[in-house]
Amino acid sequence: MSKQMLALNIDGTLIRTNGRLHPATKEAIEYVKKKDVYITLVTNRHFRSAQKIAKSLNIDGKLIAHSGAIIADEIDEPFLEKRIPEEKTFNIVQILESYECNIRILHEKYSIGNRKKTNSTLLAKTMIHPSDPIFYPVQFVDSLSDMLMDEPVSAPVIEVYCPNEQKEELKQTIENAFPSVDIIDAGGKMLIVQNGVSKVTSLAILAADLGFKMEDVVAIGHDVDDLPMIELAGLGVAMGNAPQEVKQKADWVTRSNDEQGVAYMIKEYFRKQQSKDFLRRLHIKKI
């Protein structure tokens, strides 16, 4: 059965370990576009970073960013956005700051993080963020809660890095205190979002708006937070570098991101699928 939509995660999927796109990936995107397949990116990255990747791939459709909190093709006119209210953002940050963790509030136009001194690995992950383009302001402050008192923020996502031994306790504390938020486990970090926000939910919303069912979708991802969309899609694809639990649930396991897994899968799967225009012309000739 032909597929009408291709949903691609970015980190660990489109992007290689060195942080770059391979030319073969760009060629594959152009190849599938000629098949009249709608392409979207589904990512934990903020919108501006997703938009930068999309432009480099000549993808002009709506993008799903901030772990599903925002769907947009232009950030000032989002198709969908779900945020944690200002007061709740402040209260959550107050609790987080009582733990040994690094925190980033990921707004669509900027990010603000704390300077808490944890181990160097966690600090590096927070301060050196591959998804931050030069035009995306990044600020670090000594106390996020103090800053939020003066400048409230309604956050699409609160990103948290903390030592493994604190994760479960912190997760339980936040979930008990704030039942209206969800916590997403995403590759060593926790993402705090408004209830109902997820990659798969936003992908289903976008697909429905385009007139597609989830069975019309090919979804390619690599981490545990990609698993729900991989399972729900008509064809769920795991990267070769994905965790075993993701591979086991996928319909197809392709090569790793360093082995051009996306390009390989696209060329293999879509090579027999014809464009709608070709099929229309073929139908006319038959008549």
C-alpha positions as CSV (number, residue, x, y, z in Angstrom):
1,M,0.0,0.0,0.0
2,S,1.4,3.4,-0.9
3,K,2.3,5.9,1.8
4,Q,1.3,9.6,1.7
5,M,3.4,11.0,4.5
6,L,7.0,10.6,5.8
7,A,7.7,11.7,9.4
8,L,11.4,12.0,10.3
9,N,13.1,12.4,13.7
10,I,16.3,14.6,13.5
11,D,18.9,13.6,16.1
12,G,20.1,10.1,15.7
13,T,18.0,9.7,12.6
14,L,18.6,12.4,9.9
15,I,21.8,13.8,11.6
16,R,25.0,11.8,11.7
17,T,27.1,11.5,14.9
18,N,29.2,14.4,13.7
19,G,26.1,16.6,13.6
20,R,25.9,16.9,9.9
21,L,23.5,15.8,7.1
22,H,24.9,13.3,4.5
23,P,24.5,14.3,0.8
24,A,22.7,11.0,0.3
25,T,20.0,12.0,2.8
26,K,19.4,15.2,0.9
27,E,19.1,13.3,-2.4
28,A,16.7,10.8,-0.8
29,I,14.4,13.6,0.4
30,E,14.3,15.0,-3.1
31,Y,13.6,11.5,-4.4
32,V,10.6,11.0,-2.2
33,K,9.2,14.5,-2.7
34,K,8.9,13.6,-6.4
35,K,6.6,10.8,-5.3
36,D,4.2,13.4,-3.9
37,V,4.9,12.3,-0.3
38,Y,4.3,14.9,2.4
39,I,7.4,15.2,4.6
40,T,7.6,16.5,8.1
41,L,10.2,16.6,10.8
42,V,9.2,15.4,14.3
43,T,11.7,16.4,16.9
44,N,12.6,17.4,20.5
45,R,14.5,20.4,19.1
46,H,13.1,23.9,19.3
47,F,11.3,25.2,16.2
48,R,14.1,27.4,14.8
49,S,16.5,24.5,14.8
50,A,14.0,22.2,13.1
51,Q,13.3,24.9,10.6
52,K,17.0,25.3,9.8
53,I,17.3,21.5,9.1
54,A,14.1,21.6,7.0
55,K,15.4,24.5,4.9
56,S,18.6,22.6,4.2
57,L,16.5,19.7,3.0
58,N,14.1,21.8,1.0
59,I,11.2,20.6,3.2
60,D,8.4,23.2,3.2
61,G,5.6,21.6,5.1
62,K,4.6,22.0,8.7
63,L,7.1,20.8,11.3
64,I,6.5,19.2,14.7
65,A,8.9,20.6,17.3
66,H,9.4,20.9,21.0
67,S,8.5,17.2,21.4
68,G,5.1,17.8,19.9
69,A,4.2,21.1,21.8
70,I,4.3,23.1,18.6
71,I,3.2,22.4,15.0
72,A,4.1,25.2,12.6
73,D,5.5,26.2,9.3
74,E,6.1,29.8,10.6
75,I,6.7,30.3,14.3
76,D,4.6,33.4,14.6
77,E,1.6,31.6,13.2
78,P,1.6,28.1,14.7
79,F,-0.9,25.5,13.6
80,L,-0.9,24.1,17.2
81,E,0.8,25.1,20.4
82,K,0.5,23.7,23.9
83,R,2.5,25.4,26.7
84,I,2.9,25.0,30.4
85,P,1.3,28.1,32.0
86,E,3.6,30.8,33.5
87,E,2.8,30.1,37.1
88,K,3.2,26.4,36.7
89,T,6.5,26.8,34.9
90,F,7.7,28.9,37.8
91,N,6.5,26.3,40.4
92,I,8.1,23.4,38.6
93,V,11.4,25.2,38.3
94,Q,11.4,25.9,42.0
95,I,11.2,22.2,42.7
96,L,13.8,21.3,40.1
97,E,16.3,23.8,41.6
98,S,16.2,21.9,44.8
99,Y,17.8,18.9,43.0
100,E,21.3,18.5,41.5
101,C,20.2,19.0,38.0
102,N,20.6,21.2,35.0
103,I,17.5,22.9,33.7
104,R,16.7,24.6,30.4
105,I,13.4,26.3,29.5
106,L,13.1,25.8,25.8
107,H,11.0,28.6,24.3
108,E,10.5,28.7,20.6
109,K,12.6,31.9,20.3
110,Y,15.2,31.5,23.0
111,S,16.3,29.2,25.9
112,I,17.2,30.0,29.5
113,G,19.2,27.6,31.6
114,N,20.7,27.5,35.1
115,R,24.4,27.5,36.0
116,K,24.0,24.8,38.7
117,K,27.3,23.1,39.2
118,T,26.7,19.4,38.6
119,N,29.1,16.9,37.1
120,S,30.9,18.1,34.0
121,T,29.2,15.7,31.6
122,L,25.7,17.0,32.6
123,L,26.9,20.6,32.4
124,A,28.4,20.0,28.9
125,K,25.2,18.5,27.6
126,T,23.2,21.5,28.8
127,M,25.6,24.2,27.7
128,I,26.8,22.7,24.4
129,H,23.5,22.0,22.7
130,P,23.8,20.9,19.0
131,S,20.4,22.2,18.2
132,D,21.2,25.9,19.0
133,P,21.8,27.9,15.9
134,I,23.6,31.2,16.2
135,F,20.4,33.1,15.8
136,Y,18.7,31.3,18.8
137,P,19.6,33.3,22.0
138,V,20.8,31.1,24.8
139,Q,21.1,32.6,28.3
140,F,22.3,31.0,31.6
141,V,21.4,32.5,35.0
142,D,22.3,31.6,38.6
143,S,18.6,31.2,39.6
144,L,15.9,30.4,37.0
145,S,13.1,30.9,39.6
146,D,14.4,34.4,40.4
147,M,14.5,35.3,36.8
148,L,11.0,33.9,36.2
149,M,9.6,36.1,39.0
150,D,10.6,39.1,37.0
151,E,10.1,37.7,33.5
152,P,7.4,35.0,33.5
153,V,7.6,32.4,30.7
154,S,5.0,30.0,29.4
155,A,7.2,27.1,28.4
156,P,6.6,24.6,25.6
157,V,9.2,22.3,27.2
158,I,11.3,22.2,30.3
159,E,14.4,20.1,29.7
160,V,16.1,18.4,32.7
161,Y,19.4,16.6,33.0
162,C,20.0,15.0,36.4
163,P,22.1,12.1,37.9
164,N,20.5,8.7,37.3
165,E,20.1,8.0,41.0
166,Q,17.8,11.1,41.3
167,K,15.7,10.6,38.2
168,E,12.9,8.4,39.6
169,E,12.5,10.5,42.8
170,L,12.4,13.7,40.8
171,K,10.0,12.2,38.3
172,Q,7.6,11.1,41.1
173,T,7.8,14.4,42.8
174,I,6.9,16.4,39.7
175,E,4.1,14.0,38.7
176,N,2.5,14.0,42.1
177,A,2.7,17.8,42.5
178,F,1.6,18.6,38.9
179,P,-0.8,16.1,37.5
180,S,-1.5,18.4,34.5
181,V,2.0,17.8,33.0
182,D,3.7,14.8,31.4
183,I,7.3,13.7,31.6
184,I,8.9,12.3,28.5
185,D,12.0,10.1,28.8
186,A,14.2,11.2,25.9
187,G,17.8,9.8,25.6
188,G,19.2,10.6,29.0
189,K,17.1,13.7,29.7
190,M,13.6,14.3,30.9
191,L,11.2,16.6,29.1
192,I,8.4,18.2,31.0
193,V,5.4,19.1,28.9
194,Q,1.8,20.0,29.2
195,N,-0.6,17.0,29.4
196,G,-1.2,15.2,26.1
197,V,1.9,16.6,24.4
198,S,3.9,14.0,22.5
199,K,5.4,13.4,19.1
200,V,2.8,10.8,18.2
201,T,-0.2,12.9,19.2
202,S,1.0,15.9,17.1
203,L,1.8,13.6,14.2
204,A,-1.7,12.2,14.3
205,I,-3.2,15.7,14.4
206,L,-1.1,16.9,11.5
207,A,-1.9,13.7,9.4
208,A,-5.6,14.1,10.0
209,D,-5.5,17.8,9.0
210,L,-3.9,16.7,5.7
211,G,-6.5,14.1,5.2
212,F,-4.3,11.2,6.0
213,K,-4.7,8.3,8.4
214,M,-1.8,7.0,10.5
215,E,-1.7,3.9,8.3
216,D,-0.7,6.3,5.4
217,V,2.4,7.4,7.4
218,V,6.0,6.1,7.4
219,A,7.6,7.2,10.7
220,I,11.4,6.9,11.2
221,G,13.0,7.4,14.6
222,H,15.7,6.1,16.9
223,D,15.0,6.8,20.6
224,V,12.4,5.6,23.1
225,D,10.3,8.8,22.7
226,D,9.9,7.9,19.0
227,L,8.5,4.5,19.8
228,P,4.8,5.5,20.1
229,M,4.8,7.0,16.6
230,I,6.8,4.1,15.2
231,E,4.2,1.7,16.6
232,L,1.2,3.7,15.4
233,A,2.4,4.5,11.9
234,G,1.4,2.4,9.0
235,L,5.1,1.6,8.6
236,G,7.3,2.2,11.7
237,V,11.1,2.3,11.1
238,A,13.9,2.1,13.6
239,M,17.4,3.3,12.9
240,G,20.2,0.8,13.2
241,N,21.6,2.8,16.1
242,A,18.3,2.7,18.0
243,P,18.0,0.9,21.4
244,Q,16.9,-2.7,21.2
245,E,13.5,-2.0,22.7
246,V,12.8,0.4,19.8
247,K,14.1,-2.1,17.1
248,Q,11.9,-4.9,18.5
249,K,8.7,-2.9,18.1
250,A,9.5,-1.5,14.6
251,D,8.2,-2.9,11.3
252,W,11.6,-2.2,9.6
253,V,15.1,-1.7,11.0
254,T,17.3,0.3,8.6
255,R,21.0,1.1,8.8
256,S,22.4,3.5,11.4
257,N,22.5,7.3,11.0
258,D,26.2,7.1,10.2
259,E,25.5,4.5,7.5
260,Q,22.8,6.7,5.7
261,G,20.0,4.7,7.2
262,V,17.3,7.2,6.2
263,A,18.5,7.4,2.6
264,Y,18.7,3.6,2.3
265,M,15.2,3.0,3.7
266,I,13.6,5.7,1.5
267,K,15.2,4.4,-1.7
268,E,14.4,0.8,-0.9
269,Y,10.8,1.3,0.1
270,F,9.6,4.1,-2.1
271,R,11.3,3.0,-5.4
272,K,8.1,1.2,-6.6
273,Q,5.7,3.9,-5.5
274,Q,4.6,6.2,-8.3
275,S,3.6,9.9,-8.0
276,K,-0.1,10.8,-8.0
277,D,0.3,12.7,-11.3
278,F,1.9,9.6,-13.0
279,L,-1.0,7.4,-11.8
280,R,-3.6,9.9,-13.0
281,R,-1.9,10.0,-16.5
282,L,-1.7,6.3,-16.5
283,H,-5.4,6.0,-15.7
284,I,-6.3,8.4,-18.5
285,K,-4.3,6.4,-21.0
286,K,-6.0,3.2,-20.0
287,I,-9.4,4.8,-20.6
